[in-house]
Amino acid sequence: MNISPIQPSIIQPVGPIEIAGSAPAGGSDFKNVLQGAIDQVEGARTDANQSVQNFLSGDGEDLHSTVLAVQRASLEFDMLMQVRNKVVSAYQEVMRMQM
């Protein structure tokens, strides 16, 4: 049985993740990353609301672009909730550790 390797050109990165230097005491880098993700989800929600309002008022917004904006906002929110669930689960696991 011969399995061919995955071609590097097929796999595309989701987006660049930039982590600058080492994390200072207090974890402000984690806070900044989390705040950036929340801001991005909030921006997607705002864009979706604006797209819906433009569609309903007849300002030239297409139905398919409106549905895509709403779906994108929904997916981003769902992903943020999954990240939150993982962070809470990790915190609970650390709190259960015996010292």
LOKOLTI-357838 format. One record per atom (N, C-alpha, C, O): x negated, y negated, z; chain; residue number from 1; residue in one letter. Coordinates in Angstrom, 3 decimals, always signed. Each point is the difference from the previous one (the first is absolute). Layout:
! residues N
c1,c2,c3,kette,nr,rest
X,Y,Z,A,NUM,a
...
***
This chain:
! residues 99
c1,c2,c3,kette,nr,rest
-0.841,+1.168,+0.000,A,1,m
+0.841,-1.168,+0.000,A,1,m
-0.892,-1.241,+0.000,A,1,m
-0.861,-0.149,+0.868,A,1,m
+1.061,-0.719,-1.820,A,2,n
-0.816,-1.197,-0.131,A,2,n
+0.865,-1.231,+0.254,A,2,n
+0.969,-0.248,-0.718,A,2,n
-1.323,-0.509,+1.733,A,3,i
+0.748,-1.217,+0.331,A,3,i
-0.839,-1.196,-0.404,A,3,i
-1.141,-0.153,+0.435,A,3,i
+1.720,-0.692,-1.273,A,4,s
-0.749,-1.175,-0.444,A,4,s
+0.036,-1.083,+1.072,A,4,s
+1.014,-0.164,+0.679,A,4,s
-2.105,-0.574,-0.522,A,5,p
-0.036,-1.057,+1.025,A,5,p
+0.883,-1.181,-0.387,A,5,p
+0.309,-0.209,-1.174,A,5,p
+0.082,-0.542,+2.165,A,6,i
+0.797,-1.203,-0.233,A,6,i
-0.891,-1.051,-0.640,A,6,i
-1.115,-0.253,+0.457,A,6,i
+1.616,-0.347,-1.511,A,7,q
-0.763,-1.028,-0.693,A,7,q
+0.083,-1.313,+0.767,A,7,q
+1.095,-0.404,+0.392,A,7,q
-2.217,-0.273,-0.165,A,8,p
+0.031,-1.257,+0.753,A,8,p
+0.836,-1.086,-0.668,A,8,p
+0.499,-0.892,+0.686,A,8,p
-0.335,+0.944,-1.992,A,9,s
+0.766,-1.047,-0.675,A,9,s
+1.498,+0.128,+0.270,A,9,s
+0.743,-0.960,-0.204,A,9,s
-0.289,+2.130,+0.661,A,10,i
+1.418,+0.208,+0.279,A,10,i
+0.395,-0.649,+1.322,A,10,i
+1.091,-0.556,+0.121,A,10,i
-1.968,+0.627,+0.858,A,11,i
+0.308,-0.511,+1.331,A,11,i
-0.285,-1.493,+0.039,A,11,i
-1.133,-0.435,-0.203,A,11,i
+2.177,-0.342,+0.466,A,12,q
-0.139,-1.450,+0.090,A,12,q
+0.216,-0.424,+1.447,A,12,q
+0.933,+0.478,+0.645,A,12,q
-1.774,-1.365,-0.123,A,13,p
+0.200,-0.445,+1.379,A,13,p
+1.248,-0.867,+0.115,A,13,p
+0.380,-0.694,-0.943,A,13,p
+0.250,+0.745,+2.114,A,14,v
+1.209,-0.779,+0.256,A,14,v
-0.336,-1.473,+0.038,A,14,v
+0.722,-0.808,-0.585,A,14,v
-1.763,+0.447,+1.237,A,15,g
-0.406,-1.393,+0.108,A,15,g
-1.252,-0.088,+0.840,A,15,g
-0.295,+0.912,+0.772,A,15,g
-0.436,-1.986,-0.909,A,16,p
-1.233,-0.109,+0.770,A,16,p
+0.304,-0.241,+1.473,A,16,p
+0.894,-0.768,+0.354,A,16,p
-1.652,+1.434,+0.480,A,17,i
+0.108,-0.197,+1.439,A,17,i
-1.322,-0.599,+0.447,A,17,i
-1.054,+0.625,-0.115,A,17,i
+1.125,-1.825,+0.616,A,18,e
-1.210,-0.686,+0.410,A,18,e
-0.037,-0.090,+1.514,A,18,e
+0.880,-0.586,+0.630,A,18,e
-1.916,+1.179,-0.065,A,19,i
-0.212,-0.082,+1.436,A,19,i
-1.325,-0.700,+0.193,A,19,i
-1.052,+0.540,-0.342,A,19,i
+1.100,-1.733,+0.887,A,20,a
-1.196,-0.827,+0.132,A,20,a
-0.738,+0.307,+1.293,A,20,a
+0.556,-0.139,+1.089,A,20,a
-1.818,+0.559,-1.213,A,21,g
-0.868,+0.175,+1.152,A,21,g
+0.521,+0.979,+1.033,A,21,g
+0.832,+0.859,-0.293,A,21,g
-1.330,-1.003,+1.490,A,22,s
+0.447,+0.873,+1.075,A,22,s
+1.149,-0.652,+0.749,A,22,s
+0.170,-1.219,-0.031,A,22,s
+0.601,+2.034,+0.691,A,23,a
+1.174,-0.499,+0.724,A,23,a
-0.437,-0.670,+1.297,A,23,a
-0.711,+0.609,+0.798,A,23,a
+1.124,-1.846,-0.579,A,24,p
-0.343,-0.656,+1.254,A,24,p
+0.809,+0.582,+1.149,A,24,p
+1.012,+0.666,-0.213,A,24,p
-1.466,-0.923,+1.424,A,25,a
+0.721,+0.486,+1.172,A,25,a
+1.396,-0.611,+0.020,A,25,a
+0.161,-1.195,-0.247,A,25,a
+0.824,+1.995,+0.533,A,26,g
+1.373,-0.489,+0.015,A,26,g
+0.773,+0.447,-1.216,A,26,g
+1.225,-0.125,-0.014,A,26,g
-1.877,+0.636,-1.002,A,27,g
+0.689,+0.560,-1.149,A,27,g
+0.745,-1.003,-0.854,A,27,g
+1.100,+0.295,-0.467,A,27,g
-1.662,-1.464,+0.250,A,28,s
+0.715,-0.999,-0.798,A,28,s
+0.070,+0.400,-1.468,A,28,s
+0.896,-0.450,-0.714,A,28,s
-1.839,+1.301,+0.240,A,29,d
+0.075,+0.462,-1.387,A,29,d
+1.253,+0.842,-0.215,A,29,d
+0.692,-0.162,-1.005,A,29,d
-0.399,+1.053,+1.937,A,30,f
+1.199,+0.823,-0.114,A,30,f
+1.237,-0.892,+0.006,A,30,f
+0.941,+0.215,-0.765,A,30,f
-0.958,-1.207,+1.629,A,31,k
+1.116,-0.937,+0.075,A,31,k
+0.172,-0.729,-1.324,A,31,k
+1.123,-0.182,-0.470,A,31,k
-2.237,-0.239,-0.136,A,32,n
+0.068,-0.712,-1.282,A,32,n
+0.517,+0.896,-1.118,A,32,n
+0.790,-0.439,-0.836,A,32,n
-1.233,+1.690,+0.818,A,33,v
+0.467,+0.938,-1.027,A,33,v
+1.493,+0.250,+0.164,A,33,v
+0.748,+0.003,-0.977,A,33,v
-0.323,+0.204,+2.208,A,34,l
+1.412,+0.251,+0.266,A,34,l
+0.845,-1.228,-0.328,A,34,l
+1.075,+0.124,-0.586,A,34,l
-1.557,-1.301,+0.960,A,35,q
+0.735,-1.235,-0.307,A,35,q
+0.079,-0.222,-1.508,A,35,q
+1.026,-0.455,-0.504,A,35,q
-2.102,+0.773,-0.222,A,36,g
+0.020,-0.118,-1.455,A,36,g
+1.022,+0.934,-0.635,A,36,g
+0.687,-0.375,-0.950,A,36,g
-0.590,+1.593,+1.478,A,37,a
+0.979,+0.954,-0.528,A,37,a
+1.422,-0.482,+0.285,A,37,a
+0.879,+0.113,-0.854,A,37,a
-0.659,-0.646,+2.046,A,38,i
+1.331,-0.510,+0.336,A,38,i
+0.350,-1.186,-0.892,A,38,i
+1.131,-0.116,-0.472,A,38,i
-2.101,-0.763,+0.245,A,39,d
+0.235,-1.154,-0.875,A,39,d
+0.310,+0.430,-1.430,A,39,d
+0.842,-0.603,-0.666,A,39,d
-1.522,+1.646,+0.196,A,40,q
+0.244,+0.495,-1.346,A,40,q
+1.409,+0.574,-0.123,A,40,q
+0.675,-0.233,-1.003,A,40,q
-0.227,+0.978,+2.006,A,41,v
+1.356,+0.562,-0.012,A,41,v
+1.022,-1.125,+0.064,A,41,v
+1.016,+0.040,-0.695,A,41,v
-1.279,-1.035,+1.520,A,42,e
+0.916,-1.140,+0.102,A,42,e
+0.064,-0.771,-1.317,A,42,e
+1.068,-0.465,-0.399,A,42,e
-2.209,+0.330,-0.274,A,43,g
-0.014,-0.659,-1.310,A,43,g
+0.798,+0.772,-1.035,A,43,g
+0.703,-0.596,-0.816,A,43,g
-0.807,+1.926,+0.842,A,44,a
+0.775,+0.820,-0.932,A,44,a
+1.488,-0.137,+0.273,A,44,a
+0.808,-0.034,-0.928,A,44,a
-0.444,-0.045,+2.216,A,45,r
+1.413,-0.175,+0.352,A,45,r
+0.511,-1.361,-0.471,A,45,r
+1.112,-0.109,-0.516,A,45,r
-1.921,-0.912,+0.694,A,46,t
+0.379,-1.339,-0.451,A,46,t
+0.151,-0.041,-1.522,A,46,t
+0.947,-0.593,-0.517,A,46,t
-1.882,+1.225,-0.197,A,47,d
+0.092,+0.060,-1.466,A,47,d
+1.257,+0.736,-0.445,A,47,d
+0.665,-0.415,-0.949,A,47,d
-0.336,+1.518,+1.643,A,48,a
+1.194,+0.768,-0.351,A,48,a
+1.254,-0.833,+0.241,A,48,a
+0.913,-0.001,-0.825,A,48,a
-0.865,-0.704,+1.945,A,49,n
+1.160,-0.860,+0.277,A,49,n
+0.145,-1.097,-1.044,A,49,n
+1.106,-0.293,-0.455,A,49,n
-2.230,-0.311,+0.077,A,50,q
+0.033,-1.050,-1.021,A,50,q
+0.446,+0.561,-1.341,A,50,q
+0.759,-0.644,-0.726,A,50,q
-1.227,+1.840,+0.397,A,51,s
+0.390,+0.633,-1.254,A,51,s
+1.493,+0.292,-0.023,A,51,s
+0.656,-0.204,-1.022,A,51,s
-0.117,+0.678,+2.131,A,52,v
+1.440,+0.266,+0.087,A,52,v
+0.783,-1.301,-0.136,A,52,v
+0.996,-0.052,-0.722,A,52,v
-1.435,-0.986,+1.404,A,53,q
+0.694,-1.285,-0.080,A,53,q
-0.038,-0.560,-1.424,A,53,q
+0.995,-0.543,-0.477,A,53,q
-2.139,+0.673,-0.202,A,54,n
-0.101,-0.454,-1.394,A,54,n
+0.922,+0.797,-0.906,A,54,n
+0.620,-0.559,-0.905,A,54,n
-0.527,+1.863,+1.142,A,55,f
+0.865,+0.840,-0.822,A,55,f
+1.470,-0.368,+0.205,A,55,f
+0.764,-0.114,-0.958,A,55,f
-0.382,-0.071,+2.227,A,56,l
+1.398,-0.306,+0.293,A,56,l
+0.415,-1.389,-0.489,A,56,l
+1.157,-0.219,-0.360,A,56,l
-2.100,-0.702,+0.350,A,57,s
+0.336,-1.352,-0.463,A,57,s
-0.126,-0.137,-1.516,A,57,s
+0.374,-1.032,-0.558,A,57,s
-0.897,+2.058,-0.116,A,58,g
-0.108,-0.025,-1.458,A,58,g
-1.172,-0.813,-0.506,A,58,g
+0.064,-0.572,-1.088,A,58,g
-1.134,+0.515,+1.861,A,59,d
-1.177,-0.786,-0.391,A,59,d
-0.969,+0.774,-0.883,A,59,d
-1.206,-0.236,+0.061,A,59,d
+1.700,+1.139,-0.867,A,60,g
-0.843,+0.705,-0.958,A,60,g
-0.726,+1.207,+0.552,A,60,g
-0.859,+0.553,-0.688,A,60,g
+1.159,-0.126,+1.884,A,61,e
-0.632,+1.181,+0.580,A,61,e
+0.675,+1.253,-0.549,A,61,e
+1.226,+0.111,+0.020,A,61,e
-2.038,+0.841,-0.513,A,62,d
+0.541,+1.248,-0.536,A,62,d
+0.357,+0.955,+1.129,A,62,d
-0.582,-0.051,+1.083,A,62,d
+1.548,+0.925,-1.354,A,63,l
+0.433,+0.971,+0.999,A,63,l
-1.130,+0.954,+0.359,A,63,l
-0.214,+0.299,+1.175,A,63,l
-0.511,+0.181,-2.184,A,64,h
-1.044,+0.985,+0.292,A,64,h
-1.138,-0.603,+0.814,A,64,h
-0.556,+0.688,+0.855,A,64,h
+0.193,-1.929,-1.084,A,65,s
-1.062,-0.617,+0.808,A,65,s
+0.484,-0.265,+1.420,A,65,s
-0.785,+0.060,+0.946,A,65,s
+2.073,-0.352,-0.795,A,66,t
+0.568,-0.193,+1.339,A,66,t
-0.022,+1.310,+0.773,A,66,t
-0.389,+0.028,+1.168,A,66,t
+0.801,+1.046,-1.807,A,67,v
+0.013,+1.310,+0.656,A,67,v
-1.423,+0.433,+0.339,A,67,v
-0.230,+0.568,+1.068,A,67,v
-0.724,-0.826,-1.956,A,68,l
-1.393,+0.350,+0.278,A,68,l
-0.545,-0.784,+1.190,A,68,l
-0.718,+0.557,+0.831,A,68,l
+1.048,-1.830,-0.743,A,69,a
-0.469,-0.807,+1.137,A,69,a
+0.579,+0.504,+1.311,A,69,a
-0.707,+0.074,+1.005,A,69,a
+1.981,+0.272,-1.009,A,70,v
+0.639,+0.517,+1.218,A,70,v
-0.599,+1.359,+0.372,A,70,v
-0.263,+0.261,+1.173,A,70,v
+0.051,+0.592,-2.155,A,71,q
-0.579,+1.318,+0.269,A,71,q
-1.434,-0.126,+0.510,A,71,q
-0.396,+0.733,+0.907,A,71,q
-0.382,-1.646,-1.474,A,72,r
-1.379,-0.213,+0.447,A,72,r
-0.008,-0.451,+1.461,A,72,r
-0.805,+0.481,+0.798,A,72,r
+1.700,-1.402,-0.453,A,73,a
+0.068,-0.469,+1.384,A,73,a
+0.393,+1.142,+0.932,A,73,a
-0.537,+0.119,+1.102,A,73,a
+1.462,+0.711,-1.537,A,74,s
+0.432,+1.131,+0.817,A,74,s
-1.139,+1.002,+0.209,A,74,s
-0.198,+0.490,+1.112,A,74,s
-0.544,-0.190,-2.166,A,75,l
-1.112,+0.943,+0.116,A,75,l
-1.112,-0.549,+0.891,A,75,l
-0.583,+0.738,+0.794,A,75,l
+0.289,-2.035,-0.925,A,76,e
-1.029,-0.591,+0.843,A,76,e
+0.412,+0.036,+1.468,A,76,e
-0.829,+0.256,+0.873,A,76,e
+2.102,-0.511,-0.602,A,77,f
+0.481,+0.060,+1.376,A,77,f
-0.080,+1.423,+0.541,A,77,f
-0.421,+0.210,+1.137,A,77,f
+0.825,+0.768,-1.948,A,78,d
-0.066,+1.400,+0.432,A,78,d
-1.440,+0.408,+0.303,A,78,d
-0.251,+0.714,+0.971,A,78,d
-0.692,-1.163,-1.795,A,79,m
-1.400,+0.340,+0.229,A,79,m
-0.511,-0.656,+1.280,A,79,m
-0.738,+0.623,+0.763,A,79,m
+1.121,-1.863,-0.528,A,80,l
-0.406,-0.680,+1.222,A,80,l
+0.560,+0.727,+1.227,A,80,l
-0.683,+0.113,+1.018,A,80,l
+1.909,+0.373,-1.111,A,81,m
+0.590,+0.732,+1.115,A,81,m
-0.751,+1.314,+0.255,A,81,m
-0.170,+0.403,+1.150,A,81,m
-0.272,+0.257,-2.207,A,82,q
-0.770,+1.230,+0.174,A,82,q
-1.349,-0.282,+0.658,A,82,q
-0.456,+0.772,+0.843,A,82,q
-0.180,-1.876,-1.228,A,83,v
-1.262,-0.384,+0.635,A,83,v
+0.239,-0.297,+1.476,A,83,v
-0.782,+0.416,+0.855,A,83,v
+1.856,-1.130,-0.557,A,84,r
+0.341,-0.291,+1.396,A,84,r
+0.206,+1.292,+0.784,A,84,r
-0.479,+0.132,+1.127,A,84,r
+1.192,+0.820,-1.727,A,85,n
+0.236,+1.281,+0.675,A,85,n
-1.310,+0.730,+0.285,A,85,n
-0.155,+0.600,+1.064,A,85,n
-0.787,-0.647,-2.004,A,86,k
-1.293,+0.657,+0.196,A,86,k
-0.800,-0.694,+1.096,A,86,k
-0.651,+0.665,+0.806,A,86,k
+0.692,-1.990,-0.767,A,87,v
-0.731,-0.738,+1.030,A,87,v
+0.589,+0.305,+1.379,A,87,v
-0.744,+0.211,+0.958,A,87,v
+2.056,-0.187,-0.854,A,88,v
+0.644,+0.327,+1.280,A,88,v
-0.329,+1.426,+0.409,A,88,v
-0.263,+0.262,+1.174,A,88,v
+0.275,+0.654,-2.118,A,89,s
-0.332,+1.393,+0.300,A,89,s
-1.452,+0.127,+0.472,A,89,s
-0.281,+0.736,+0.946,A,89,s
-0.629,-1.441,-1.592,A,90,a
-1.405,+0.036,+0.419,A,90,a
-0.159,-0.589,+1.394,A,90,a
-0.754,+0.536,+0.812,A,90,a
+1.444,-1.618,-0.525,A,91,y
-0.054,-0.616,+1.329,A,91,y
+0.511,+0.972,+1.060,A,91,y
-0.607,+0.150,+1.060,A,91,y
+1.724,+0.507,-1.354,A,92,q
+0.547,+0.964,+0.961,A,92,q
-0.946,+1.164,+0.218,A,92,q
-0.120,+0.499,+1.119,A,92,q
-0.554,-0.061,-2.171,A,93,e
-0.955,+1.089,+0.118,A,93,e
-1.184,-0.412,+0.877,A,93,e
-0.457,+0.795,+0.822,A,93,e
-0.043,-2.008,-0.980,A,94,v
-1.107,-0.490,+0.820,A,94,v
+0.444,-0.111,+1.452,A,94,v
-0.771,+0.312,+0.907,A,94,v
+1.999,-0.750,-0.676,A,95,m
+0.486,-0.153,+1.368,A,95,m
+0.187,+1.358,+0.692,A,95,m
-0.052,+0.073,+1.228,A,95,m
+0.269,+1.001,-1.997,A,96,r
+0.156,+1.341,+0.585,A,96,r
-1.336,+0.665,+0.328,A,96,r
-0.033,+1.024,+0.682,A,96,r
-1.069,-1.603,-1.166,A,97,m
-1.316,+0.622,+0.223,A,97,m
-0.359,+0.016,+1.488,A,97,m
+0.276,-0.948,+0.735,A,97,m
-0.892,+2.041,-0.320,A,98,q
-0.479,+0.134,+1.376,A,98,q
-1.382,-0.615,+0.093,A,98,q
-0.808,+0.141,-0.918,A,98,q
+0.536,-0.809,+1.999,A,99,m
-1.344,-0.553,+0.194,A,99,m
-0.706,+0.728,+1.092,A,99,m
-1.146,-0.319,+0.314,A,99,m
***
